[in-house]
Amino acid sequence: MVSSKCFFHNNPFHVSDKKIERLKLFFCLWILMLLPTCVKPGLGENDHWDGVVVTESDFLALEAFKQELVDPKGFLRSWNDSGYGACSGGWIGIKCSMGQVIVIQLPWKGLSGQISDRIGQLQELRKLSLHDNLISGSIPSSLGLLPNLRGVQLFNNKLSGSIPPSLGYCPLLQSLDLSNNLLTGTIPDSIASSTRLYWLNLSFNSFSGSIPAKLTHSDSLTILDFQHNNLSGSVPTLLANKFNSSSFVGNIRLCGYSLSTRCPSPAPSFGVIASPPKLSQQHHHMKLSTKDIILIAAGALLIVLVTLCCVLLICLIRKRATSKAANDRVVTRTGKGVPPVVGGVGEVEEGSGEGGGKLVHFDGPMAFTADDLLCATAEIMGKSTYGTVYKATLEDGSEVAVKRLREKITKNEREFESEVCVLGKIRHPNLLALRAYYLGPKGEKLLVFDYMHKGNLASFLHVRGPETVIDWPTRMRIAQGVANGLFYLHSQENIIHGHLTSNNVLLDENTNAKIADFGLSRLMTTAANSNIIATAGALGYRAPELLKLKKATNKSDIYSLGIILLELLTGKSPNESMNDVDLAQWVASIVKEEWTNEVFDVELMRDASTIGDELLNTLKLALHCVDPSPSARPDIQQVLQQLQEIRPVLSSEDY
């Protein structure tokens, strides 16, 4: 039997080996297309190959693309035929439509070398994702010739040179991430002209020059990161207002993006400077001598010192008198006099100065009287629908957090005390403990909590310098802590939080999460609780069903928890503007377009080779939690169990 090679070699038409292989495949494909279905090998059961072989032009472009890359780990060994498998799923990282390449996706493959300029032949290419490799050289200007290009993800490589201006002329370009490379030059004006560009990340490069003024007028741009470059000049005003100042930090010659980086006032124009008016003769005679000024200043200082001494003396006398009166009135529930010491299991009540009032302790490490609390140095930390939160520093230097509730929205005193005493006995490692409460003679209601030095999760995530990196183990520990605290509330205390946000997740000195404001709805009127639910919606945490129900449920708490998980994964605040959609909708749309990697915070993507599966599984769980249908959401026990399976950060002994 004569081999096909010998047969065609003796053929007068002299058909090449490559064409022989193509003819073979043609007849095979023709037979396959007669079958009911044709599933492309190596892909999922729901993905079907359309049976069209890659075009000659795209095949040659892919061949050139492979030749200019160095593949030490052998990921491109699958690109080993004459192109027949390119569109069938046989070539790793390649997706096609009607025989033309639409996606090249090869992140974390250890590739080096450079990107071939012949990539411009792939006229249907929509997405180029080569991030987290070691690719060097310049960005091919031919990318700008691709009319269907929508996403370019080349971050975390060693690319050099400048951004080709042609990239800005891709009519459908939506996402461009070139961060963490060695790029130089200026930012082309053409990039700012892209009408669909919503994601632009050029951070951690060496770009110089000014920021294009055209970016000010971009309606589509929602994610911008220029930090840590050599940019100079001022940030266009509307651009500075639209984006967080963290988008511009690390550019020492750039100004105008925050209050601390205000641009200097423009220098006065050159010309004749008017002479100061001459002093009148009368002013000349009234001029004070140096001796007169010193005497006046000394007299004023003496008056101030005497006044301060008098004030301090009066305060000291009053404080001693009121403290004595308060100590004389200290009683327990049994009515027996005891010293005002905190730490026992019983509650302690005491009068407060001449005007009355009552301080009730639960437990805790600190001893303080009502006068200690009312005379403490207070610093406002925040305001909410419930009231105002203060950081109070007591006379002995200890610190507590005090929430002053709005009097008009709380229940009457009898109902209030009944409910607050229940909350004061709740103790769990992931819940912020209520240590005491105070009822003033004029209706004031104060709640005293432990002070958390690291603040809340919202500030921890979104208000920090570029040098502060929050790694994945820390984020996962926070996520598990929130889930664990919520599990305790739902299962042991039968409490629905109703207002769970990252502002209500506080962090202790070891970055352990503690849920705050739980059960406070029990202290409020019905009307006040409705307003609080509406506020949660404005912040992006409200479950969609609350628009009609107006009443929080266990499943609406799960929705809020899902939003917090998305915050930890994306690094984005739910109240950021993202093309008029909320955080859950934005993430879902990115995942639907199969650009899942672009969802995650850049800080996390640097370790994606080791934590990639954990990120994806946590994202899947978060999207499950924010399902529009309450019945489709998991319960809190399932959420906690899945988080522990994804990454066993906490053991049962830690709970």
C-alpha positions as CSV (number, residue, x, y, z in Angstrom):
1,M,0.0,0.0,0.0
2,V,1.4,3.3,-1.0
3,S,1.5,6.0,1.7
4,S,-0.4,9.2,1.1
5,K,2.8,11.1,1.2
6,C,4.4,9.0,-1.7
7,F,1.2,9.0,-3.7
8,F,0.8,12.8,-3.6
9,H,4.6,13.2,-4.1
10,N,4.3,11.4,-7.5
11,N,1.2,13.3,-8.4
12,P,1.9,15.9,-11.1
13,F,0.1,18.6,-9.0
14,H,2.6,18.1,-6.2
15,V,0.3,18.8,-3.2
16,S,2.3,19.7,0.0
17,D,2.1,17.7,3.2
18,K,0.3,20.5,5.0
19,K,-2.4,20.6,2.3
20,I,-2.8,16.8,2.5
21,E,-3.5,17.1,6.1
22,R,-6.1,19.8,5.4
23,L,-7.8,17.6,2.8
24,K,-8.0,14.8,5.3
25,L,-9.5,17.0,7.9
26,F,-12.0,18.4,5.4
27,F,-13.4,15.0,4.6
28,C,-13.5,14.1,8.3
29,L,-15.4,17.3,9.1
30,W,-17.7,16.8,6.3
31,I,-18.7,13.4,7.8
32,L,-19.0,14.9,11.3
33,M,-21.3,17.6,10.1
34,L,-23.7,15.0,9.0
35,L,-24.1,13.8,12.6
36,P,-26.8,15.4,14.8
37,T,-24.3,17.2,17.0
38,C,-20.6,17.9,16.9
39,V,-19.1,18.5,20.4
40,K,-15.7,20.1,20.4
41,P,-13.2,18.0,22.3
42,G,-11.8,19.2,25.6
43,L,-14.6,21.6,26.5
44,G,-17.6,21.5,28.7
45,E,-20.7,19.6,27.8
46,N,-22.6,22.8,27.0
47,D,-20.0,24.2,24.6
48,H,-20.3,23.1,21.0
49,W,-17.9,23.6,18.2
50,D,-19.5,25.1,15.1
51,G,-17.4,22.7,12.9
52,V,-15.6,25.5,11.1
53,V,-11.8,25.2,10.7
54,V,-9.7,28.3,11.6
55,T,-9.1,30.6,8.6
56,E,-5.7,30.6,6.9
57,S,-5.0,34.2,8.0
58,D,-5.8,33.5,11.7
59,F,-3.8,30.3,11.6
60,L,-0.7,32.1,10.3
61,A,-1.2,34.9,12.9
62,L,-1.4,32.3,15.7
63,E,1.7,30.6,14.4
64,A,3.6,33.8,14.5
65,F,2.2,34.6,17.9
66,K,3.5,31.3,19.3
67,Q,7.0,31.7,17.7
68,E,7.7,35.0,19.4
69,L,6.8,33.6,22.9
70,V,8.9,31.5,25.2
71,D,6.9,28.7,26.8
72,P,9.1,27.0,29.5
73,K,6.2,25.1,31.0
74,G,4.9,23.8,27.7
75,F,1.4,25.2,27.8
76,L,1.4,25.8,24.1
77,R,2.3,22.2,23.2
78,S,-1.3,21.8,22.2
79,W,-0.7,24.2,19.4
80,N,1.0,21.4,17.5
81,D,-1.0,20.6,14.4
82,S,-1.6,22.5,11.2
83,G,-4.3,24.6,12.8
84,Y,-7.2,22.2,12.6
85,G,-7.6,22.0,16.3
86,A,-7.4,25.7,16.9
87,C,-11.1,26.3,17.0
88,S,-12.1,22.9,18.2
89,G,-11.0,23.4,21.8
90,G,-7.7,21.5,21.2
91,W,-5.6,24.7,21.5
92,I,-5.4,25.9,25.1
93,G,-6.5,29.5,25.6
94,I,-8.1,29.9,22.1
95,K,-11.8,30.5,21.4
96,C,-13.3,31.0,18.0
97,S,-16.5,31.9,16.2
98,M,-17.1,30.8,12.6
99,G,-13.4,29.9,12.1
100,Q,-12.0,33.2,13.4
101,V,-10.3,33.7,16.8
102,I,-12.2,35.8,19.2
103,V,-10.3,35.2,22.5
104,I,-6.7,34.6,23.4
105,Q,-6.6,33.9,27.2
106,L,-3.3,32.7,28.6
107,P,-2.8,34.2,32.1
108,W,-0.4,32.7,34.7
109,K,1.4,30.5,32.2
110,G,5.0,31.7,32.8
111,L,5.3,32.9,29.2
112,S,8.1,35.3,28.2
113,G,9.2,36.6,24.9
114,Q,7.1,39.3,23.2
115,I,3.7,39.8,21.5
116,S,3.9,39.4,17.8
117,D,2.8,42.4,15.7
118,R,0.9,40.0,13.4
119,I,-1.7,39.8,16.1
120,G,-3.3,42.5,14.1
121,Q,-4.4,39.9,11.6
122,L,-6.9,38.5,14.0
123,Q,-9.7,40.8,12.8
124,E,-12.4,39.2,15.0
125,L,-10.3,39.2,18.3
126,R,-12.4,40.5,21.2
127,K,-10.2,39.8,24.2
128,L,-6.5,39.5,24.8
129,S,-5.7,38.3,28.3
130,L,-2.0,37.6,28.9
131,H,-1.7,39.0,32.5
132,D,0.6,37.6,35.2
133,N,3.4,36.4,32.8
134,L,6.9,37.6,32.0
135,I,6.3,39.0,28.6
136,S,8.6,41.9,27.6
137,G,9.0,44.1,24.5
138,S,6.5,46.7,23.4
139,I,2.7,46.6,22.9
140,P,2.0,46.0,19.2
141,S,0.5,49.0,17.5
142,S,-1.4,46.6,15.3
143,L,-3.8,46.0,18.3
144,G,-5.4,49.3,17.3
145,L,-6.3,47.8,13.9
146,L,-8.7,45.3,15.5
147,P,-12.3,46.6,15.1
148,N,-13.9,44.2,17.6
149,L,-11.3,44.4,20.4
150,R,-13.1,44.9,23.8
151,G,-10.7,43.9,26.5
152,V,-6.9,44.0,26.8
153,Q,-5.5,42.5,30.1
154,L,-1.6,42.7,30.0
155,F,-1.0,43.6,33.7
156,N,1.8,42.0,35.8
157,N,4.3,41.6,32.9
158,K,7.6,43.3,31.8
159,L,6.3,45.3,28.9
160,S,8.2,48.4,28.0
161,G,7.9,51.3,25.6
162,S,4.8,53.5,25.3
163,I,1.1,52.9,24.7
164,P,0.4,52.9,21.0
165,P,-2.0,55.7,20.2
166,S,-3.8,53.4,17.9
167,L,-5.3,51.6,20.9
168,G,-7.6,54.5,21.5
169,Y,-9.2,54.1,18.1
170,C,-10.6,50.7,18.8
171,P,-14.3,51.5,18.6
172,L,-15.5,48.8,21.0
173,L,-12.7,48.9,23.6
174,Q,-14.1,48.6,27.1
175,S,-11.3,47.5,29.4
176,L,-7.6,48.3,29.3
177,D,-5.3,47.1,32.1
178,L,-1.6,47.6,31.6
179,S,-0.7,48.0,35.3
180,N,2.6,46.7,36.9
181,N,4.8,46.8,33.8
182,L,7.8,48.9,32.7
183,L,5.9,51.3,30.4
184,T,7.0,54.9,29.8
185,G,5.9,57.9,27.7
186,T,2.8,59.9,27.9
187,I,-0.9,58.8,28.1
188,P,-2.2,59.3,24.5
189,D,-5.1,61.6,24.1
190,S,-6.7,59.0,21.9
191,I,-7.3,56.7,24.9
192,A,-9.4,59.4,26.4
193,S,-11.5,59.5,23.2
194,S,-12.7,55.9,23.6
195,T,-16.4,56.2,24.0
196,R,-17.0,52.8,25.6
197,L,-13.9,52.5,27.8
198,Y,-15.1,52.0,31.4
199,W,-11.9,50.4,32.9
200,L,-8.5,52.0,32.6
201,N,-5.6,50.9,34.8
202,L,-2.1,52.2,34.1
203,S,-0.8,52.0,37.7
204,F,2.7,51.0,38.7
205,N,4.5,52.0,35.5
206,S,6.6,55.1,34.6
207,F,4.2,57.2,32.6
208,S,5.1,60.9,32.5
209,G,3.5,64.1,31.4
210,S,0.0,65.3,32.2
211,I,-3.3,63.5,32.4
212,P,-5.3,64.1,29.1
213,A,-7.9,66.8,29.7
214,K,-10.3,64.7,27.5
215,L,-10.7,62.2,30.4
216,T,-12.7,64.9,32.2
217,H,-15.5,64.5,29.6
218,S,-15.6,60.7,29.5
219,D,-19.1,59.5,30.4
220,S,-18.3,55.8,30.3
221,L,-15.1,55.7,32.5
222,T,-16.0,54.3,35.9
223,I,-12.7,52.6,37.0
224,L,-9.5,54.6,36.8
225,D,-6.1,53.9,38.4
226,F,-3.0,56.0,37.6
227,Q,-1.2,55.5,40.9
228,H,2.6,55.2,41.2
229,N,3.8,56.8,37.9
230,N,5.7,59.9,37.1
231,L,2.7,62.0,36.1
232,S,2.8,65.8,36.6
233,G,0.6,68.8,36.5
234,S,-2.9,69.1,37.8
235,V,-5.7,66.6,37.7
236,P,-8.6,67.9,35.7
237,T,-11.3,69.1,38.2
238,L,-14.2,66.8,37.2
239,L,-11.9,63.9,37.0
240,A,-10.7,64.5,40.5
241,N,-14.3,64.7,41.8
242,K,-15.4,61.5,40.1
243,F,-12.6,59.2,41.3
244,N,-11.1,58.5,44.7
245,S,-7.8,60.2,45.5
246,S,-6.2,56.7,45.7
247,S,-6.4,56.6,41.9
248,F,-3.6,59.2,41.7
249,V,-1.3,58.7,44.7
250,G,2.4,57.9,44.1
251,N,2.8,60.7,41.5
252,I,5.0,63.2,43.4
253,R,4.6,65.9,40.8
254,L,0.9,65.5,40.4
255,C,-1.5,67.8,42.3
256,G,-5.2,68.6,42.7
257,Y,-6.6,65.2,43.5
258,S,-7.0,65.7,47.3
259,L,-7.0,68.4,49.9
260,S,-3.4,67.5,50.8
261,T,-2.2,67.8,47.2
262,R,-3.6,71.2,46.2
263,C,-2.0,72.8,43.3
264,P,-0.1,76.1,44.0
265,S,-1.8,79.3,43.0
266,P,-0.7,80.6,39.6
267,A,2.2,83.1,39.6
268,P,1.3,86.7,39.2
269,S,1.5,88.1,35.7
270,F,4.6,90.2,34.9
271,G,4.1,93.9,34.7
272,V,4.1,97.0,36.8
273,I,3.3,96.3,40.4
274,A,1.4,99.1,42.1
275,S,3.2,100.8,45.1
276,P,1.5,100.5,48.5
277,P,-0.4,103.5,49.5
278,K,1.4,106.0,51.7
279,L,0.4,106.1,55.3
280,S,-1.3,109.3,56.4
281,Q,0.4,111.6,58.9
282,Q,-2.1,110.5,61.5
283,H,-1.3,106.8,61.2
284,H,2.4,107.7,61.3
285,H,2.0,109.3,64.8
286,M,-0.2,106.4,66.0
287,K,2.5,103.7,65.3
288,L,3.3,101.6,68.4
289,S,6.8,101.1,69.7
290,T,8.2,97.6,70.3
291,K,8.0,98.3,74.1
292,D,4.3,99.1,73.9
293,I,3.5,95.9,72.0
294,I,5.4,93.7,74.5
295,L,3.6,95.3,77.4
296,I,0.2,94.8,75.8
297,A,0.9,91.2,74.9
298,A,2.1,90.5,78.5
299,G,-1.1,92.0,80.0
300,A,-3.3,90.0,77.7
301,L,-1.5,86.7,78.5
302,L,-1.8,87.4,82.3
303,I,-5.6,87.9,81.9
304,V,-5.9,84.6,80.0
305,L,-3.9,82.7,82.6
306,V,-6.0,84.1,85.5
307,T,-9.2,83.2,83.7
308,L,-8.1,79.6,83.0
309,C,-7.1,79.1,86.7
310,C,-10.5,80.3,87.9
311,V,-12.3,77.9,85.4
312,L,-10.2,74.9,86.4
313,L,-10.8,75.6,90.1
314,I,-14.5,75.8,89.7
315,C,-14.6,72.6,87.6
316,L,-12.5,70.8,90.3
317,I,-14.8,71.9,93.1
318,R,-17.9,70.8,91.2
319,K,-16.4,67.5,90.1
320,R,-15.6,66.6,93.7
321,A,-19.1,67.5,94.9
322,T,-20.9,65.6,92.2
323,S,-18.7,62.6,92.5
324,K,-19.4,62.4,96.2
325,A,-23.1,62.8,95.6
326,A,-23.0,60.1,92.9
327,N,-21.1,57.6,95.1
328,D,-23.6,58.2,97.9
329,R,-26.5,57.1,95.6
330,V,-24.9,53.9,94.2
331,V,-27.3,51.0,94.5
332,T,-27.7,47.5,93.0
333,R,-30.9,45.7,91.9
334,T,-31.2,44.6,95.6
335,G,-31.0,48.2,96.9
336,K,-27.7,47.7,98.8
337,G,-25.0,50.2,98.6
338,V,-21.9,49.1,96.8
339,P,-18.8,50.9,95.3
340,P,-19.2,51.7,91.6
341,V,-16.9,48.9,90.4
342,V,-17.6,47.1,87.1
343,G,-16.7,43.5,86.2
344,G,-19.2,41.4,88.2
345,V,-22.0,39.5,86.6
346,G,-24.7,41.8,88.1
347,E,-25.8,45.1,86.8
348,V,-24.9,48.3,88.6
349,E,-27.0,51.4,88.5
350,E,-26.0,54.8,89.8
351,G,-27.3,58.4,90.0
352,S,-25.5,61.0,87.9
353,G,-24.8,64.3,89.5
354,E,-27.3,66.7,90.7
355,G,-29.7,66.2,87.7
356,G,-30.2,62.5,88.3
357,G,-30.0,60.0,85.4
358,K,-28.9,56.3,85.5
359,L,-25.9,54.3,84.3
360,V,-26.4,50.5,84.0
361,H,-23.3,48.3,83.6
362,F,-23.4,44.8,82.2
363,D,-19.8,43.5,82.3
364,G,-16.4,44.5,81.0
365,P,-12.9,45.3,82.0
366,M,-13.4,49.0,82.8
367,A,-14.8,50.8,85.9
368,F,-16.3,54.2,85.4
369,T,-19.1,56.3,86.9
370,A,-21.7,58.3,85.1
371,D,-19.8,61.5,85.7
372,D,-16.6,59.9,84.3
373,L,-18.6,59.1,81.1
374,L,-20.3,62.5,80.8
375,C,-17.0,64.4,81.5
376,A,-14.9,62.3,79.1
377,T,-13.2,63.9,76.1
378,A,-15.4,63.1,73.1
379,E,-14.5,62.9,69.4
380,I,-17.2,62.3,66.7
381,M,-16.5,59.2,64.7
382,G,-19.6,59.0,62.6
383,K,-23.4,59.6,62.2
384,S,-26.1,57.3,61.1
385,T,-29.9,56.9,61.2
386,Y,-29.6,55.6,64.8
387,G,-27.6,58.5,66.1
388,T,-24.0,59.8,66.6
389,V,-21.0,57.7,67.6
390,Y,-18.2,59.2,69.7
391,K,-14.8,58.0,70.8
392,A,-14.8,58.8,74.5
393,T,-11.5,59.0,76.4
394,L,-12.0,58.7,80.1
395,E,-10.0,60.4,82.8
396,D,-7.8,57.4,83.3
397,G,-6.9,57.2,79.6
398,S,-9.1,54.3,78.8
399,E,-11.3,54.5,75.6
400,V,-14.9,53.5,74.9
401,A,-17.2,54.0,72.0
402,V,-20.4,55.8,72.9
403,K,-23.5,55.8,70.6
404,R,-25.9,58.7,71.4
405,L,-29.3,57.6,70.1
406,R,-31.7,60.0,68.5
407,E,-34.3,60.6,71.1
408,K,-37.3,61.0,68.8
409,I,-36.9,57.6,67.1
410,T,-36.4,55.4,70.2
411,K,-39.1,53.6,72.2
412,N,-40.3,54.9,75.5
413,E,-38.1,54.4,78.5
414,R,-39.8,51.3,79.9
415,E,-39.7,49.4,76.5
416,F,-36.2,50.6,75.9
417,E,-34.8,49.3,79.1
418,S,-36.5,45.9,78.6
419,E,-35.0,45.5,75.2
420,V,-31.5,46.9,75.9
421,C,-31.0,44.6,78.9
422,V,-31.4,41.6,76.6
423,L,-28.9,43.0,74.1
424,G,-26.4,43.7,77.0
425,K,-26.2,40.0,77.8
426,I,-25.3,38.9,74.3
427,R,-21.6,37.8,74.1
428,H,-19.8,36.3,71.1
429,P,-16.3,36.8,69.7
430,N,-17.6,38.2,66.4
431,L,-20.2,40.6,68.0
432,L,-19.5,44.0,69.5
433,A,-20.3,43.8,73.2
434,L,-22.7,46.3,74.7
435,R,-21.0,47.2,78.1
436,A,-23.4,49.7,79.6
437,Y,-26.1,52.2,78.9
438,Y,-27.1,55.6,80.3
439,L,-30.5,57.2,80.7
440,G,-30.3,60.9,81.2
441,P,-32.8,63.1,83.1
442,K,-34.0,64.8,79.9
443,G,-34.4,61.6,77.8
444,E,-30.8,61.1,76.7
445,K,-30.0,57.5,75.8
446,L,-26.3,56.5,75.5
447,L,-25.0,53.0,74.6
448,V,-21.4,52.2,75.6
449,F,-19.3,49.7,73.6
450,D,-15.7,48.5,73.4
451,Y,-13.7,50.8,71.3
452,M,-12.2,49.1,68.1
453,H,-8.9,50.7,67.2
454,K,-8.9,49.6,63.6
455,G,-12.2,51.2,62.8
456,N,-14.8,49.7,60.4
457,L,-14.4,47.4,57.4
458,A,-15.4,50.1,55.0
459,S,-12.6,52.4,56.0
460,F,-10.2,49.5,56.2
461,L,-10.9,48.5,52.6
462,H,-11.5,51.8,50.9
463,V,-9.6,54.5,52.8
464,R,-6.0,53.4,53.0
465,G,-2.7,54.3,51.4
466,P,-1.1,52.4,48.6
467,E,1.5,51.0,51.0
468,T,-1.3,49.1,52.9
469,V,-2.0,45.8,51.3
470,I,-4.8,43.5,52.6
471,D,-3.9,39.9,51.7
472,W,-6.4,37.1,51.0
473,P,-6.0,35.3,54.4
474,T,-6.9,38.5,56.2
475,R,-10.0,39.1,54.0
476,M,-11.2,35.6,54.4
477,R,-10.7,35.7,58.1
478,I,-12.9,38.8,58.1
479,A,-15.5,37.1,55.9
480,Q,-15.7,34.1,58.2
481,G,-15.9,36.3,61.3
482,V,-18.9,38.2,59.9
483,A,-20.6,35.0,58.8
484,N,-19.9,33.4,62.2
485,G,-21.4,36.4,64.1
486,L,-24.4,36.5,61.9
487,F,-24.9,32.7,62.4
488,Y,-25.0,33.2,66.1
489,L,-27.5,36.0,65.8
490,H,-29.8,34.0,63.6
491,S,-29.6,30.7,65.3
492,Q,-29.0,31.5,69.0
493,E,-30.6,34.9,69.6
494,N,-33.3,34.9,66.9
495,I,-32.1,38.4,65.9
496,I,-32.3,39.8,62.3
497,H,-29.7,42.5,61.8
498,G,-31.5,44.4,59.1
499,H,-28.8,46.9,58.5
500,L,-25.6,44.9,57.9
501,T,-23.0,46.9,56.0
502,S,-19.2,47.2,56.0
503,N,-19.6,50.3,58.1
504,N,-21.2,48.1,60.8
505,V,-18.4,45.5,60.7
506,L,-15.7,46.7,63.2
507,L,-12.1,45.3,63.4
508,D,-10.1,44.8,66.6
509,E,-6.3,45.1,66.9
510,N,-5.9,41.6,65.4
511,T,-8.3,42.4,62.5
512,N,-11.0,40.1,63.8
513,A,-14.5,41.1,62.7
514,K,-17.1,42.2,65.1
515,I,-20.7,43.0,64.0
516,A,-22.1,46.2,65.4
517,D,-25.6,47.7,65.6
518,F,-27.2,44.2,65.9
519,G,-30.6,44.3,67.7
520,L,-30.8,48.1,67.7
521,S,-33.9,47.9,65.6
522,R,-35.6,46.6,68.8
523,L,-34.9,49.9,70.5
524,M,-36.5,52.0,67.7
525,T,-40.0,52.9,66.6
526,T,-41.5,51.1,63.6
527,A,-41.2,54.3,61.5
528,A,-37.6,54.7,62.3
529,N,-36.8,51.1,61.2
530,S,-38.5,51.7,57.9
531,N,-36.1,54.7,57.3
532,I,-33.1,52.5,58.3
533,I,-34.0,49.9,55.6
534,A,-34.3,52.7,53.0
535,T,-30.8,54.0,54.1
536,A,-29.4,50.5,53.5
537,G,-30.7,50.6,50.0
538,A,-29.0,53.9,49.3
539,L,-25.7,52.3,50.3
540,G,-26.2,49.3,48.1
541,Y,-26.8,46.6,50.7
542,R,-30.6,46.3,50.6
543,A,-32.1,43.1,49.2
544,P,-34.5,43.8,46.3
545,E,-37.5,42.3,48.0
546,L,-37.4,45.0,50.7
547,L,-38.7,47.5,48.2
548,K,-42.1,45.9,48.8
549,L,-41.8,44.1,52.1
550,K,-40.3,46.9,54.2
551,K,-39.3,44.3,56.7
552,A,-35.9,42.7,57.1
553,T,-35.6,38.9,57.1
554,N,-32.9,36.3,57.5
555,K,-32.5,36.1,53.7
556,S,-32.2,39.9,53.4
557,D,-29.3,39.7,55.9
558,I,-27.8,37.0,53.6
559,Y,-28.0,39.4,50.7
560,S,-26.2,42.1,52.7
561,L,-23.5,39.5,53.7
562,G,-23.1,38.7,50.0
563,I,-22.4,42.3,49.2
564,I,-19.8,42.4,51.9
565,L,-18.1,39.3,50.3
566,L,-18.1,41.1,47.0
567,E,-16.5,44.1,48.6
568,L,-13.7,41.9,50.0
569,L,-13.2,40.2,46.6
570,T,-13.3,43.3,44.4
571,G,-12.0,46.0,46.7
572,K,-14.9,48.2,45.5
573,S,-17.5,50.1,47.6
574,P,-21.1,49.3,46.8
575,N,-21.9,53.0,46.5
576,E,-19.4,53.5,43.8
577,S,-20.8,54.5,40.4
578,M,-20.6,51.6,38.0
579,N,-22.5,52.5,34.8
580,D,-25.7,53.0,36.9
581,V,-25.7,49.5,38.2
582,D,-25.1,48.3,41.8
583,L,-22.1,46.2,42.8
584,A,-23.9,42.8,42.5
585,Q,-25.2,43.6,39.0
586,W,-21.8,44.8,37.9
587,V,-20.1,41.7,39.0
588,A,-22.7,39.5,37.5
589,S,-22.4,41.2,34.1
590,I,-18.6,40.8,34.1
591,V,-18.9,37.1,35.0
592,K,-21.5,36.7,32.2
593,E,-19.0,38.1,29.7
594,E,-16.5,35.4,30.9
595,W,-14.1,38.1,32.1
596,T,-14.3,36.8,35.7
597,N,-10.6,37.6,36.5
598,E,-11.3,41.3,36.0
599,V,-13.7,41.2,38.9
600,F,-11.0,40.6,41.6
601,D,-9.0,43.3,43.4
602,V,-5.6,43.8,41.7
603,E,-3.9,43.1,45.0
604,L,-5.5,39.6,45.1
605,M,-4.6,38.9,41.4
606,R,-0.9,39.1,42.2
607,D,-1.3,35.8,44.2
608,A,-3.9,34.3,41.8
609,S,-1.6,31.3,40.9
610,T,-2.0,30.0,44.5
611,I,-5.4,31.3,45.6
612,G,-7.2,31.4,42.2
613,D,-9.6,28.5,43.1
614,E,-10.4,30.1,46.5
615,L,-11.3,33.4,44.8
616,L,-13.5,31.7,42.3
617,N,-15.3,29.6,44.8
618,T,-15.9,32.6,47.1
619,L,-17.2,34.6,44.2
620,K,-19.6,31.8,43.3
621,L,-20.8,31.8,46.9
622,A,-21.2,35.6,47.0
623,L,-23.3,35.6,43.9
624,H,-25.4,32.9,45.4
625,C,-26.0,35.1,48.4
626,V,-27.1,38.1,46.3
627,D,-29.5,36.1,44.1
628,P,-32.6,38.3,43.4
629,S,-34.9,35.5,44.7
630,P,-34.7,35.2,48.5
631,S,-35.6,31.5,48.4
632,A,-32.6,30.8,46.2
633,R,-30.2,32.2,48.7
634,P,-28.4,29.9,51.1
635,D,-29.0,30.1,54.9
636,I,-26.3,31.4,57.1
637,Q,-25.2,28.0,58.3
638,Q,-24.6,26.9,54.7
639,V,-22.6,30.1,54.0
640,L,-20.4,29.6,57.0
641,Q,-19.8,26.0,56.2
642,Q,-18.8,26.8,52.6
643,L,-16.4,29.5,53.6
644,Q,-14.7,27.1,56.0
645,E,-14.4,24.5,53.2
646,I,-12.9,27.1,50.8
647,R,-10.3,28.1,53.3
648,P,-10.2,26.7,56.9
649,V,-9.0,29.9,58.5
650,L,-10.8,29.5,61.8
651,S,-11.2,26.3,63.9
652,S,-14.2,25.6,66.1
653,E,-12.1,26.6,69.1
654,D,-11.9,30.1,67.8
655,Y,-15.7,30.6,67.9
